[in-house]
Amino acid sequence: MTAELVRGQNHTLPQTRLEIRVSAGTPVVAGATLGDERGTVRGVEWIAHPGSPQLPGLEVSQQAAADHRLAVDLEALPDGVHRVTVLLALPVGVGGPTRFGAVPAPFVAVTGLDGAEIATFTLTGLDAESAVSALELYRRQDAWKVRAVGQGYAGGLAEMLADQGVAEAAGLAGSIQEAVTRSLARSVAPPPRTPGGDRVRRTTGAADHRPPTPPPAPEPPEPLTDPAATGPAQTARPHPAPGPAAAGSAGAGPINYAHPGRQHAAPPTPPPTAPPAQPGQPAQPVAGDATGWSMDERLYNQIWGMFEDLARAVAAYRSAVDFAESRMDQELDRALSDPRNRIGGAGDRAREAARAKRDELTSRAREALDRDLAQLAAESAVVEPALPAAYAGWGNPVWHAHRIPMEIPMALRIGDLHLPERTDLRIPLLVRLPLERGIWVDSGRAASEAAAPIDTDRLRRLAMETAVAHVARLLAVYPPGEFAVHVIDPAGSAAGPLAPLVDAGVLAGPPAAGPGGVASVLAHLTRRVDLVQMAVRAGAADSLPPDLDTGEQLLVVNDFPHGFDDRAVTQLRYLADEGPSVGVHLVMVADREEASAYGPVLDPLWRSLLRITPVADSHLADPWVGHAWTYEPSAIPPGSRVLEQVLAAVAAARRAAGR
């Protein structure tokens, strides 16, 4: 039976191999400290955090996430450890919430390796605190217990670590936050959730691996840089809606800054459309088996649910395998520590028994994983053919019948993700529209192992072709005239990959080259951001200049930082930081190593972008357990003319609309 703890209450732990599951509703940093009998942390070697995630008997996540799983083996802790304190902190310097009083109350559960809850604790009553000691596992008379702590610290990680006796706590806290910030560049944004909760899942047993759902909590204010705060049925970031009013026509009234077609209430749960499953059999997969007002929204939520199910199913399998290996090692150590087992066949029998138990546990874990993977594969086989063009791969026939829409879709597919446990099970990587985070296509040979043997010029061409494919997708899913694309190509080196866009006449102007061209485009987009921001803040949106294009704007930058002076770099950083909130977005095609001459001045720029690669690479992390996922870019099938057909349709729709 689960013990629901309140602050200060304790509960005996029935086992020593545990998971501590955290569900916070917003990205948080999770860590743990080891304390002696007085609760003192003896040094940094007794602290597990994202920059140093593993200690004997303890492992934490390497990134900030809304959900965490911390693995604890109390028997494997270093000698002298009497206390394990679980710490939570809000990331700093990323534009998100800065106090726990502004986010849902974090929920912490201590579970067995099978997911069965032992004790839970909801951290209520927090306000200005930005770090909190959530709970502690402590030894009392050779037995381990858990105590709900909930001690918050307005001074953040530094104050909390200092309170535990850590020397140079401020420096360590800074290094932890820096490790978290670095990880943000590789993290996939958490999935949006509807006000009524997540989707309804009836298709996979992987949901059994999810952490318990925390009690209802008030929704936090929407941070501009945190897409997790907005759900599919909520209002998106304010930026001008295109149309006659946006052009400033007389008597047209103020501009509507809400995303067109977005609803404000929780969508209804879709009725089941598949026959009920037989007892003991998994339910039949159904495309659109999630909450949402439209089929597109249901599919969007379903894909995110599949992503989460796969992440958690694999996490449970890997945890079980680690447990089996650890248990075998412990049994061997105990058996071989007895001198009587070193003579005769007793030692060999002990080894065989330990290995047989390991193999049995591993086999059972693999069977459970295979069941979940088979169900997810069946669901993927149903969902993939039903996807609209914006969510579909380039090889999907839906693109050949695609018509330019009259409304912006929920999201756009920019590639696929998979894990090594089953590489053929691909999860579409969807990003919300309007784009809330820029994209960086890494053209460097040091970007991944797969990129290292590729010729530099070819890799840069592949990177630009990847960017062009994403631009074509964006143009194809926006209504005519509501999405303008600008290109900066300082040396003209991307003429080949850019040819489909130039030939189709879908760019806002010729690719800008040379210092003058770079300065002109950046000045134009910077002016647009300034004017729209001032109009929004002053409540005078109808006073925007008539010549201002209030449609979405995308800037594609090739070969950065070549051709950029200090002023241009400053403008580019400004567009990356301020542009998305008013409809100006950024795609960078650049080699991070070549920009190292600018030093840390560009670090905020890189961290604000979602990094993808033109070749397969394992660099993206999910927001639940932090697996390293292999990203596969959305490739156009060899010999296909789908890109040219799509761009021709975009150009024809613009001509028909008089744009």
Secondary structure, DSSP 8 states (H G I E B T S, - for coil): --EEE-TT-EEE-S-SEEEEEEEEEEEEEEEEEEE-TT----SGGGEEBTTB-EETTEE--SS-EEEEEEEEEGGGS-TT--EEEEEEE--SSSSS--SGGGS---EEEEE-TT--EEEEEE--S--S-SEEEEEEEEEETTEEEEEEEEEEETTHHHHHHHHTT-TTHHHHHHHHHHHHHHHHTTB------BTTBS----S-GGGGGS-------------TT-GGG--TTS--------STGGGT-TT--S---S-TT--SS--------S----TTS-----TT-S--SSHHHHHHHHHHHHHHHHHHHHHHHHHHHHHHHHHHHHHHHHHHTSGGGGSTTHHHHHHHHHHHHHHHHHHHHHHHHHHHHHHHHHHHHHHHHH--GGGS-TTSGGGGG----SS--SEEEEEEEEETTEEEEEEEEEEESS-SS-EEEE--GGG-TTTTTS-HHHHHHHHHHHHHHHHHHHHHHS-TTSEEEEEE-TT-TTHHHHHHHHHHT-SSSS-B-HHHHHHHHHHHHHHHHHHHHHHHHHT-GGGS-TT---SEEEEEEEEETTT--HHHHHHHHHHHHHSGGGTEEEEEEE-GGGGGGGGGGGHHHHHTSEEE-SS-EEEEE-SSS--EEEEEE----TT--HHHHHHHHHHHHHHHHT-
